């Protein structure tokens, strides 16, 4: 679930469906468990469930004889895995770097009606333990490569502040998006205007803005695709929603692509995003973006950027209303943004470019691969 899950699943699908590439993917949980079961299948790929016992965990991981580790970004709970494999090269695939400045902005989020209570899910993410891993990996005992990759060039300026590491090189490793729709396929937009929200309903995504936006457009369908991971004080609970708002919960696969493809606009109200996978999926479905974040200038190129708004974001509503009205009224604009956006995703975030970059990273790690 979520952008991390979609991105890494696409990588696993690539290797599972193309055995001639000579890469066998294995998922590893980032959390430790007390359950006796150590392996299940997830999306056609083996998933290792790591035990809390350090010795059992090391034995399980070492028995796999991994050649390389690819991490989705870096979080501190990855460290037990990386430490258990001190000679296995690591690729840190940077997806959501959060500098102290970014985290301060995220912490400004407030849920309307809950006063100054701090919402759930805003706890700062400390990723600086990666610097210790890099230092240890450079020791004579380990001598293992720690490589950095990113799907968007703008991440480079955030790496030092997020991880406390200044890599000598960061390789562009794109996401794999272009094959989510079988070509050629005609995309048919809904007859009645529809706007979609594709994200978790967690506070830092500020879903209340999407719900409030719907009140200004009673003749437009507003579709929530996502679920709430928090409950109680500090969580957002949908209440008294307008009749034109539909709550679809977590949706994946063909149904997600069908709804994205029929939508006129993808609205994103988050206070913070990296290069969101949902942006790339929407553009591949010929759906322009309306958002208050503009990572890699994707929104300003293939949608409408309403500017930055911190806190609850409610001050942004007039700008959201004005910009959405513009998109709904101007079919030629929507079509142009959709065609240009899809062309960019297909040319930039495809299997061929991923394979080329992955091969380069493996060569830097001194691995011989077939890709």
C-alpha positions as CSV (number, residue, x, y, z in Angstrom):
1,X,0.0,0.0,0.0
2,X,1.1,3.6,-0.6
3,X,3.7,4.9,-3.0
4,X,6.5,2.9,-1.5
5,X,4.5,-0.3,-1.9
6,X,3.5,0.4,-5.5
7,X,7.1,1.4,-6.5
8,X,8.8,-1.7,-5.1
9,X,6.1,-4.0,-6.3
10,X,6.6,-2.8,-9.8
11,X,10.3,-3.7,-9.5
12,X,9.4,-7.2,-8.2
13,X,7.0,-7.6,-11.1
14,X,9.6,-6.6,-13.6
15,X,12.1,-9.3,-12.5
16,X,9.4,-11.9,-11.8
17,X,7.9,-11.5,-15.3
18,X,11.3,-11.3,-17.1
19,X,13.4,-14.3,-15.8
20,X,16.0,-13.7,-18.5
21,X,17.1,-10.7,-16.5
22,X,18.5,-13.1,-13.9
23,X,17.3,-11.3,-10.8
24,X,15.2,-13.0,-8.1
25,X,13.4,-10.4,-5.9
26,X,12.7,-11.1,-2.2
27,X,10.7,-8.7,0.0
28,X,11.8,-8.2,3.6
29,X,9.6,-6.7,6.3
30,X,10.9,-3.5,7.9
31,X,9.4,-4.5,11.3
32,X,10.3,-7.3,13.6
33,X,7.8,-10.0,14.7
34,X,7.1,-12.6,17.4
35,X,5.3,-14.9,15.0
36,X,6.8,-18.3,14.2
37,X,6.1,-17.9,10.5
38,X,9.1,-16.5,8.7
39,X,7.9,-16.4,5.1
40,X,4.8,-15.8,3.1
41,X,4.0,-14.9,-0.5
42,X,3.0,-11.3,-1.4
43,X,2.2,-10.3,-5.0
44,X,3.9,-13.4,-6.3
45,X,7.1,-12.7,-4.4
46,X,8.6,-14.3,-1.3
47,X,8.2,-12.0,1.8
48,X,10.6,-12.7,4.7
49,X,9.1,-11.9,8.1
50,X,12.0,-11.1,10.4
51,X,12.0,-12.5,14.0
52,X,12.9,-10.2,16.9
53,X,15.6,-12.6,18.1
54,X,18.9,-11.2,16.7
55,X,20.5,-14.5,16.1
56,X,17.5,-16.1,14.4
57,X,17.2,-12.9,12.2
58,X,20.9,-13.1,11.2
59,X,20.7,-16.7,10.3
60,X,17.5,-16.3,8.3
61,X,19.0,-13.4,6.3
62,X,22.4,-15.0,5.8
63,X,20.8,-18.2,4.6
64,X,19.4,-16.2,1.6
65,X,22.9,-15.3,0.3
66,X,21.6,-12.0,-1.0
67,X,23.7,-10.2,-3.6
68,X,22.3,-6.7,-3.1
69,X,19.8,-4.8,-1.0
70,X,17.5,-2.2,-2.5
71,X,15.8,-0.1,0.1
72,X,12.7,2.1,-0.4
73,X,14.3,5.3,1.0
74,X,15.9,4.7,4.4
75,X,14.3,4.4,7.8
76,X,15.9,3.5,11.1
77,X,14.1,0.2,11.3
78,X,16.0,-1.0,8.2
79,X,19.2,-1.0,10.2
80,X,18.9,-4.5,11.8
81,X,18.6,-5.9,8.3
82,X,21.6,-4.0,6.9
83,X,23.7,-4.7,10.0
84,X,23.0,-8.4,9.7
85,X,24.5,-8.4,6.2
86,X,27.7,-6.4,6.7
87,X,29.2,-7.3,3.3
88,X,26.1,-7.1,1.1
89,X,26.0,-3.9,-1.1
90,X,23.1,-1.6,-0.5
91,X,21.2,0.8,-2.8
92,X,19.4,3.5,-1.0
93,X,16.6,4.4,-3.4
94,X,15.7,7.9,-2.1
95,X,11.9,8.5,-2.4
96,X,10.8,10.8,0.5
97,X,13.8,12.6,2.0
98,X,12.7,14.9,4.9
99,X,15.1,17.5,6.0
100,X,14.6,19.3,9.4
101,X,13.0,22.1,7.5
102,X,10.6,19.7,5.8
103,X,9.7,18.1,9.1
104,X,9.1,21.4,10.8
105,X,6.6,22.3,8.0
106,X,4.9,18.9,8.3
107,X,4.6,19.4,12.1
108,X,2.6,22.7,11.4
109,X,-0.3,20.6,10.2
110,X,-3.5,21.0,12.2
111,X,-6.9,19.4,11.8
112,X,-9.8,21.9,11.7
113,X,-11.9,21.6,14.8
114,X,-9.2,20.0,16.9
115,X,-7.5,23.2,18.1
116,X,-3.8,23.0,18.6
117,X,-3.8,19.3,19.2
118,X,-0.9,17.7,17.3
119,X,-2.3,15.3,14.7
120,X,-1.2,11.7,14.6
121,X,1.5,10.6,12.1
122,X,3.6,13.8,12.2
123,X,6.4,12.5,14.3
124,X,9.8,13.5,12.9
125,X,11.5,10.8,10.9
126,X,15.2,10.6,12.0
127,X,17.2,9.0,9.2
128,X,20.7,10.1,10.3
129,X,21.7,6.6,11.5
130,X,22.4,5.9,7.9
131,X,25.6,8.0,8.3
132,X,26.8,5.4,10.9
133,X,26.1,2.6,8.5
134,X,28.0,4.3,5.7
135,X,31.0,4.9,8.0
136,X,31.0,1.3,9.2
137,X,30.7,0.1,5.6
138,X,33.8,2.0,4.7
139,X,35.8,0.2,7.4
140,X,38.5,-2.4,6.4
141,X,36.2,-5.1,8.0
142,X,33.3,-4.4,5.7
143,X,34.4,-2.6,2.6
144,X,30.9,-2.8,1.1
145,X,29.4,-0.2,-1.3
146,X,26.5,1.9,-0.1
147,X,25.1,3.5,-3.3
148,X,22.4,6.2,-3.6
149,X,19.7,6.4,-6.3
150,X,16.8,8.7,-6.8
151,X,13.8,8.9,-9.2
152,X,14.0,12.7,-9.4
153,X,17.0,15.0,-9.6
154,X,15.7,17.6,-7.1
155,X,16.1,15.1,-4.2
156,X,19.9,15.6,-4.4
157,X,19.7,18.8,-2.4
158,X,17.9,17.1,0.4
159,X,20.2,14.1,0.9
160,X,22.7,15.6,3.3
161,X,20.1,17.2,5.5
162,X,18.0,14.1,5.7
163,X,20.7,11.3,6.1
164,X,23.8,13.2,7.3
165,X,25.6,11.7,4.3
166,X,27.0,13.5,1.2
167,X,27.3,10.8,-1.5
168,X,29.9,11.2,-4.2
169,X,27.3,10.2,-6.8
170,X,23.5,9.8,-6.9
171,X,22.2,7.7,-9.8
172,X,18.9,8.5,-11.4
173,X,16.8,5.3,-10.9
174,X,13.3,6.0,-12.2
175,X,10.1,4.4,-11.1
176,X,8.4,1.9,-13.3
177,X,5.1,3.3,-14.3
178,X,4.6,3.3,-18.1
179,X,3.2,-0.3,-18.2
180,X,0.3,0.2,-15.8
181,X,-2.0,0.6,-18.7
182,X,-1.9,-1.9,-21.6
183,X,-1.2,0.0,-24.9
184,X,-3.0,0.8,-27.0
185,X,-6.0,1.5,-24.8
186,X,-8.5,4.3,-25.2
187,X,-9.0,6.3,-22.0
188,X,-12.6,7.4,-21.5
189,X,-13.3,10.2,-19.2
190,X,-16.5,10.2,-17.1
191,X,-19.5,12.0,-18.7
192,X,-20.1,13.8,-15.4
193,X,-17.0,15.7,-14.1
194,X,-15.1,13.8,-11.4
195,X,-12.2,14.6,-9.2
196,X,-10.2,12.0,-7.4
197,X,-8.1,11.9,-4.2
198,X,-5.5,9.0,-4.2
199,X,-3.7,8.8,-0.9
200,X,-4.0,7.7,2.7
201,X,-6.5,9.7,4.7
202,X,-3.8,10.5,7.3
203,X,-3.5,14.1,8.7
204,X,-0.4,15.2,6.7
205,X,-2.4,14.5,3.5
206,X,-5.0,16.9,4.7
207,X,-8.0,15.1,3.3
208,X,-10.4,17.6,4.9
209,X,-9.4,20.1,2.2
210,X,-10.7,17.7,-0.5
211,X,-14.0,17.3,1.3
212,X,-14.4,21.0,1.7
213,X,-13.5,21.6,-1.9
214,X,-16.4,19.4,-2.9
215,X,-18.9,21.8,-1.3
216,X,-18.1,24.4,-3.9
217,X,-18.8,22.0,-6.8
218,X,-22.1,20.1,-6.0
219,X,-22.4,18.9,-9.7
220,X,-19.0,17.2,-9.6
221,X,-18.2,13.8,-8.2
222,X,-15.4,13.8,-5.6
223,X,-13.9,10.4,-5.0
224,X,-11.7,9.4,-2.1
225,X,-9.4,6.5,-2.8
226,X,-7.6,5.6,0.4
227,X,-8.1,4.6,4.0
228,X,-7.4,6.1,7.4
229,X,-4.6,4.6,9.4
230,X,-5.3,6.5,12.7
231,X,-8.3,6.7,15.0
232,X,-9.3,9.0,17.9
233,X,-7.9,12.4,18.8
234,X,-5.4,13.5,16.2
235,X,-7.0,11.6,13.4
236,X,-9.3,12.9,10.7
237,X,-12.7,11.2,10.7
238,X,-15.0,11.8,7.8
239,X,-18.2,13.4,9.1
240,X,-21.2,15.0,7.4
241,X,-19.6,14.7,4.0
242,X,-21.4,16.4,1.0
243,X,-23.6,14.1,-1.0
244,X,-21.2,14.4,-4.0
245,X,-18.3,12.8,-2.1
246,X,-17.7,9.0,-2.4
247,X,-15.5,7.1,0.0
248,X,-14.0,4.1,-1.8
249,X,-11.4,3.0,0.8
250,X,-8.2,1.3,-0.4
251,X,-8.4,0.4,-4.0
252,X,-5.7,-1.3,-6.1
253,X,-5.1,-2.9,-9.5
254,X,-7.5,-2.5,-12.4
255,X,-10.2,-0.8,-10.4
256,X,-7.8,2.0,-9.3
257,X,-6.6,2.5,-12.9
258,X,-10.3,2.6,-14.1
259,X,-11.2,5.3,-11.7
260,X,-8.0,7.3,-12.4
261,X,-8.6,7.0,-16.1
262,X,-12.2,8.2,-15.9
263,X,-11.3,11.2,-13.6
264,X,-11.0,14.7,-15.0
265,X,-8.5,15.8,-12.3
266,X,-6.4,14.3,-9.5
267,X,-6.4,16.6,-6.4
268,X,-3.6,16.4,-3.9
269,X,-3.8,18.4,-0.7
270,X,-0.8,17.1,1.2
271,X,1.5,19.5,3.1
272,X,4.5,17.5,1.9
273,X,5.3,15.0,-0.9
274,X,8.2,13.6,-2.7
275,X,7.7,12.8,-6.4
276,X,4.4,11.1,-5.5
277,X,3.7,7.8,-7.3
278,X,0.1,8.9,-7.5
279,X,1.1,11.8,-9.7
280,X,2.8,9.5,-12.1
281,X,-0.1,7.1,-12.1
282,X,-2.6,9.9,-12.8
283,X,-0.6,11.3,-15.6
284,X,-0.2,7.9,-17.2
285,X,-4.0,7.7,-17.0
286,X,-4.2,11.1,-18.8
287,X,-5.4,12.9,-15.7
288,X,-3.9,16.3,-14.9
289,X,-3.0,17.3,-11.3
290,X,-4.2,20.0,-8.9
291,X,-1.9,20.3,-5.9
292,X,-0.2,22.6,-3.3
293,X,3.1,20.7,-3.7
294,X,5.2,20.9,-6.9
295,X,7.9,18.3,-6.6
296,X,10.3,18.3,-9.6
297,X,7.9,21.0,-11.1
298,X,5.6,18.1,-12.2
299,X,2.4,19.8,-11.1
300,X,3.2,23.2,-12.7
301,X,4.1,21.4,-15.9
302,X,1.2,18.9,-16.1
303,X,-1.5,20.4,-13.9
304,X,-2.1,23.5,-11.8
305,X,0.0,24.4,-8.8
306,X,-1.9,26.5,-6.2
307,X,1.1,27.5,-4.2
308,X,2.4,26.5,-0.8
309,X,0.1,26.5,2.2
310,X,1.1,25.3,5.7
311,X,-0.9,24.5,8.8
312,X,-4.5,23.2,8.2
313,X,-4.3,24.5,4.6
314,X,-7.8,26.0,4.7
315,X,-6.5,29.4,3.6
316,X,-5.7,27.6,0.3
317,X,-9.4,26.8,-0.5
318,X,-10.1,29.9,-2.6
319,X,-7.0,29.1,-4.8
320,X,-8.1,25.5,-5.0
321,X,-11.6,26.5,-6.0
322,X,-10.3,29.0,-8.7
323,X,-7.8,26.5,-10.1
324,X,-10.2,23.5,-10.2
325,X,-12.9,25.6,-11.9
326,X,-10.3,26.5,-14.5
327,X,-9.5,22.9,-15.2
328,X,-13.1,21.8,-15.3
329,X,-14.1,24.6,-17.7
330,X,-11.2,24.2,-20.1
331,X,-11.2,20.9,-21.9
332,X,-8.4,21.9,-24.3
333,X,-6.2,22.7,-21.3
334,X,-7.0,19.4,-19.6
335,X,-6.3,17.5,-22.8
336,X,-3.0,19.3,-23.4
337,X,-1.7,18.7,-19.8
338,X,-2.8,15.1,-20.0
339,X,-1.1,14.3,-23.3
340,X,2.1,16.1,-22.3
341,X,2.1,14.4,-18.9
342,X,1.6,10.9,-20.2
343,X,4.3,11.4,-22.8
344,X,6.7,12.5,-20.1
345,X,5.9,9.5,-17.8
346,X,6.3,7.0,-20.6
347,X,9.6,8.4,-21.7
348,X,11.1,8.9,-18.1
349,X,9.6,6.3,-15.8
350,X,9.8,3.1,-17.8
351,X,11.3,-0.4,-17.5
352,X,14.1,0.2,-20.0
353,X,15.5,3.2,-18.1
354,X,15.1,1.4,-14.8
355,X,17.0,-1.7,-16.1
356,X,19.8,0.5,-17.5
357,X,20.3,2.4,-14.3
358,X,20.0,-0.8,-12.1
359,X,22.6,-2.5,-14.2
360,X,24.9,0.5,-13.7
361,X,24.4,0.4,-9.9
362,X,25.1,-3.3,-9.8
363,X,28.3,-2.7,-11.8
364,X,29.4,-0.1,-9.2
365,X,28.7,-2.7,-6.5
366,X,31.0,-5.0,-8.5
367,X,28.2,-7.5,-9.2
368,X,27.9,-9.3,-12.5
369,X,24.3,-9.3,-13.7
370,X,22.4,-10.3,-16.9
371,X,20.3,-7.1,-17.1
